[in-house]
Amino acid sequence: MPLPPRPPPVPIDRLAVPREAAGERLDRWLARALALSPERARRLVESGDARIRGKLCSPVRKLFGGEEVEVRRPALPAEPATGPELPVLYDDADCLVVDKPADLAVEPATPAAPAVVTAARRLGAFDVDGRATPGLPHRLDRDTTGALLLARHDLALAALREAFAAGGVEKRYLALVAGAPPDERTLDTAYGRDPSDARRFTTRVSSPRRARLSFRVEERLTGAALLAVHLDTGRTHQIRVQLAEAGYPVLGDAVYGLASPVIGRQALHAHRLVFPRPSDGRKIHAVAPVPADLAAALAALREPSARSS
């Protein structure tokens, strides 16, 4: 009788504790190092999935600095996948980049609702904060298409969040806007919630928070322009707000921009993402092709009939 197959080996992350962490509690340092909740870090230590030199420890053990913490990532129970098949632009053991479609939220409004993170469960193993669901180092609006980066495990999520915070990720968007913007421009403004509507954001407030982007015109069209936008900060709704309040609203944006007969959603596409790979820091370039609805809108605005109307 043949022996049953052996289970696959459990991956182990080996984390070097820096000298400056001397005196810190193991669970608190682990939570910060892996971008975990304090409860998740404590459970890892109590279950024996986080050890020092192979030995069981108390979550409140004080670190000396220089130790090596071994973190085991056993397979988690599968969670159901809901939502469409997502095209993959890049994939490795730490992270992947998917091409997000329009009209799909990044996170589900209810547990069973379609969303990027639930659809991505078809794309291999994840272990983020104790769940078999990808981690989110950044987000895109529901109707924004394009390159979205997902983390496969806690250590990768921590590294990617640090890269975003340090300005180590290049984010380039395509935006179809109304009007005739200058060939190039930088927008550097205050940014905050609109005092008259907490669901909206604005640059027209007194706020210590700043929002910065730059753009150049890629193509001039009938009453519109296609912009290549380089995003320096990642504020909620930032591109849509800053362009609209500078006089170049995004076509199809029902909140900040203008309704348009050529496209039924905000004409904003996350075209290019360049980020350091968590495993070794090598720069990864992910490019999302122009989606069909945006390509059709561009074609319509190039038509001679559109120019004469």
C-alpha positions in Angstrom: 0.0 0.0 0.0 1.6 3.3 -1.0 2.3 5.9 1.6 0.2 9.0 1.6 2.0 12.1 0.1 4.0 14.2 2.5 2.6 17.7 3.1 4.6 20.4 1.5 7.2 22.1 3.8 6.0 25.1 5.7 7.8 28.3 4.5 9.9 30.0 7.2 10.8 33.7 7.3 14.1 34.5 9.1 14.1 38.0 10.6 17.2 39.5 12.1 16.5 41.7 15.1 18.4 44.9 15.0 20.6 46.0 17.9 18.4 49.1 18.4 15.4 46.8 19.3 17.1 45.7 22.5 14.7 45.8 25.4 11.6 45.7 23.2 8.9 43.0 23.6 9.0 40.2 21.1 5.3 40.5 20.1 5.4 44.3 19.7 8.6 44.2 17.6 7.1 41.4 15.5 3.9 43.3 14.9 5.9 46.3 13.6 8.4 44.2 11.6 5.6 42.3 9.8 2.9 44.9 9.7 0.7 42.7 11.8 -2.0 43.5 14.3 -0.8 43.1 17.9 -3.2 40.2 18.4 -1.9 38.4 15.3 1.7 38.8 16.4 0.9 37.5 19.9 -0.9 34.5 18.5 2.1 33.6 16.3 4.4 33.5 19.3 1.9 31.6 21.6 1.3 29.0 18.9 5.0 28.4 18.3 4.9 29.8 14.8 7.4 32.5 15.8 10.5 31.3 17.7 13.9 32.5 18.6 16.7 30.2 17.6 14.1 27.4 17.3 12.9 27.8 20.8 9.4 28.6 22.2 9.1 32.1 23.7 6.7 34.2 25.6 5.1 37.1 23.7 6.5 39.5 26.3 10.0 38.2 26.1 12.5 41.1 26.0 14.8 41.2 23.0 18.6 41.6 23.3 19.2 42.7 19.7 21.0 40.5 17.2 18.7 37.4 17.6 17.1 35.7 14.6 13.3 35.2 14.8 11.9 32.3 12.7 8.3 32.8 11.5 6.5 29.8 10.1 3.7 30.4 7.5 1.5 27.2 7.5 -1.2 26.9 4.9 -4.4 28.5 5.8 -8.0 27.3 5.1 -9.1 28.3 1.7 -11.6 31.1 1.4 -14.1 31.3 -1.5 -13.2 33.4 -4.5 -15.8 35.8 -5.8 -15.5 38.2 -8.8 -14.1 38.1 -12.3 -10.9 36.5 -13.5 -8.1 39.0 -13.1 -5.3 39.4 -15.7 -1.9 39.0 -14.0 0.8 41.5 -15.0 3.5 40.2 -12.6 3.7 37.3 -10.1 6.3 35.9 -7.7 6.4 34.2 -4.2 5.9 37.5 -2.4 3.5 39.6 -4.5 1.6 40.0 -7.7 0.2 42.8 -9.9 -3.2 42.4 -11.4 -5.0 44.5 -14.1 -8.0 45.8 -12.2 -11.2 46.2 -14.3 -13.7 49.1 -13.9 -16.7 48.7 -11.6 -14.9 46.4 -9.2 -14.1 47.5 -5.6 -10.7 46.6 -4.2 -12.3 45.3 -0.9 -15.7 43.8 -0.6 -18.6 45.8 1.0 -19.9 42.5 2.4 -18.0 39.2 2.9 -19.6 37.6 -0.2 -19.4 40.7 -2.5 -17.2 40.6 -5.6 -13.9 42.5 -5.1 -10.3 42.4 -6.2 -9.1 40.7 -3.0 -11.8 38.0 -3.2 -11.2 37.4 -6.9 -7.4 37.2 -6.4 -7.8 34.2 -4.1 -7.8 32.1 -7.3 -4.2 33.3 -8.0 -2.2 31.2 -5.5 -1.5 31.1 -1.8 -1.9 34.1 0.5 -1.2 34.5 4.3 -1.9 38.1 5.5 -2.8 38.7 9.1 -3.8 35.0 9.4 -6.1 34.9 6.4 -5.8 33.4 2.9 -6.4 36.8 1.4 -4.0 39.2 -0.3 -2.6 42.3 1.5 -3.1 45.8 0.1 -0.1 48.1 0.1 -2.1 50.6 -1.9 -5.6 50.9 -3.5 -7.5 52.1 -6.6 -10.9 53.7 -6.8 -13.8 51.4 -7.8 -14.0 52.8 -11.4 -10.2 53.3 -11.9 -8.6 50.6 -14.0 -5.1 49.3 -14.2 -2.1 48.0 -12.2 -2.8 47.1 -8.6 -0.1 45.6 -6.4 -1.0 42.8 -3.9 1.1 41.1 -1.2 1.1 37.4 -0.6 2.3 37.4 3.0 2.9 39.8 6.0 6.6 40.3 5.4 6.0 41.3 1.8 3.2 43.6 2.8 5.4 45.4 5.3 8.2 45.8 2.8 5.8 47.2 0.1 4.1 49.6 2.5 7.5 50.9 3.5 8.5 51.4 -0.1 5.3 53.4 -0.8 5.8 55.5 2.4 9.4 56.2 1.4 8.5 57.3 -2.2 10.2 54.2 -3.6 7.3 53.3 -5.9 6.7 55.0 -9.2 3.0 55.4 -10.1 2.0 56.6 -13.6 -1.6 57.1 -14.7 -3.4 58.0 -17.9 -6.2 60.5 -17.5 -8.6 61.8 -20.1 -9.6 65.3 -19.1 -11.7 68.1 -20.5 -10.2 71.4 -21.7 -6.8 72.4 -22.9 -4.2 72.0 -20.1 -0.6 73.2 -20.6 1.9 70.8 -22.0 3.4 70.2 -18.6 2.5 71.2 -15.0 3.1 70.3 -11.4 0.3 70.6 -8.8 1.4 70.9 -5.2 -1.5 71.8 -2.9 -3.1 71.4 0.5 -5.5 68.5 0.7 -8.3 67.4 3.0 -11.9 66.5 3.4 -14.4 69.0 2.0 -16.0 70.8 5.0 -19.4 70.8 3.2 -19.4 67.1 2.3 -17.2 64.6 4.3 -17.4 62.1 1.4 -15.5 64.4 -0.9 -11.9 65.8 -0.8 -10.6 69.2 -1.9 -7.5 71.3 -2.2 -9.4 74.4 -1.1 -8.8 73.9 2.6 -6.3 74.9 5.2 -4.5 71.7 5.9 -1.0 70.5 6.8 -1.4 67.6 4.4 0.0 68.1 1.0 -0.8 66.4 -2.3 1.6 66.5 -5.3 1.5 65.3 -8.8 2.9 66.3 -12.2 1.5 65.7 -15.7 2.3 66.1 -19.3 0.0 66.1 -22.3 0.3 62.9 -24.3 -2.3 63.8 -26.9 -4.6 66.7 -27.7 -8.2 65.8 -28.7 -11.5 67.5 -29.5 -12.2 69.5 -26.4 -10.1 67.2 -24.3 -6.6 65.9 -23.7 -4.9 62.7 -22.6 -2.5 63.2 -19.8 0.3 61.1 -18.4 0.2 61.7 -14.6 3.0 61.0 -12.2 1.7 60.7 -8.7 4.1 61.7 -5.9 1.6 61.2 -3.1 -1.2 58.8 -2.7 -4.2 60.7 -1.3 -7.7 59.4 -1.6 -9.3 60.7 -5.0 -6.1 62.8 -5.4 -5.8 62.9 -9.2 -9.5 63.5 -9.8 -9.6 66.3 -7.2 -6.4 68.1 -8.2 -7.1 68.0 -11.9 -10.7 69.1 -11.5 -9.9 72.0 -9.2 -7.0 73.1 -11.5 -9.6 73.4 -14.4 -9.1 70.0 -16.1 -11.8 67.6 -14.8 -11.6 63.9 -15.6 -14.2 62.9 -18.2 -16.9 60.6 -16.9 -16.2 61.4 -13.2 -19.6 61.8 -11.6 -18.2 63.3 -8.4 -15.5 65.7 -9.4 -15.5 65.8 -13.2 -17.8 65.9 -16.1 -20.3 63.4 -17.6 -19.3 62.4 -21.1 -21.0 60.6 -24.0 -17.7 58.9 -24.9 -17.1 57.0 -21.6 -19.4 55.9 -18.8 -17.0 56.0 -15.9 -14.1 58.1 -14.7 -11.4 58.0 -17.5 -8.5 57.2 -15.2 -6.1 54.3 -15.7 -3.2 53.1 -13.5 -0.9 52.5 -16.5 2.5 51.8 -15.0 3.8 50.7 -11.6 7.5 50.4 -10.7 8.3 48.9 -7.3 11.2 47.2 -5.4 10.7 43.4 -5.3 10.4 42.5 -1.6 12.9 39.6 -1.8 15.9 41.5 -3.2 14.9 45.1 -4.0 15.1 44.6 -7.8 12.9 47.1 -9.7 9.8 45.5 -11.2 8.0 47.3 -14.0 4.4 46.4 -14.5 2.4 47.9 -17.3 -1.4 47.6 -17.7 -2.7 48.0 -21.3 -5.2 50.7 -22.1 -8.7 49.2 -21.5 -11.2 48.9 -24.3 -13.6 51.7 -23.0 -10.8 54.2 -22.7 -9.4 53.3 -26.1 -12.9 53.7 -27.6 -13.2 57.1 -26.0 -9.9 58.3 -27.4 -10.9 57.0 -30.9 -14.2 58.9 -30.7 -12.5 62.1 -29.7 -10.2 61.8 -32.7 -13.0 61.4 -35.2 -13.5 64.3 -37.7 -17.2 64.4 -36.7 -16.2 65.1 -33.1 -13.9 67.9 -34.2 -16.7 69.6 -36.2 -19.4 69.2 -33.6 
